[in-house]
Amino acid sequence: MYLVKDLVEGRIVYYWVDEEGSTRSPLVATFALAEDWWKQFMFDRYEGPERRASVVDRRSNTEKRLRMDQSNRFASTNVQGRRETDRPVKVTFDLVQKRIKEMTGS
């Protein structure tokens, strides 16, 4: 899935689309809400046995992760985690500038 940042009715929104371009999530107002929606979506669709009690990964706190890595000489070689949901989310398609140009006629 891909994260889209768009301008809708004068406000910035985020939403997820699938490989075919179909919208999969509601429009949300912040990047954090979009990330939360995606993580919950991914956890809900997983059918195997779940050992994690929380969708929030402990490595998501960058400062804590750095502190742990510096204090532990046996720190993990996979700092971002093994799961797809452990890796930082990034905006794939930023349509805001395009929408602004369309509005201003530039």
Buried (B, 14 or more C-beta within 10 A) or exposed (E): BBBBBBBEEEEBBBBBBEEEEEEBBEBBEEBEBBBBBBBEBBBEEEEEEEEEEEBEBEBBEEEEBEEBEEEEEEEEEEEEBEEEBBEEBEBEEEBBEEBEEEEEEE
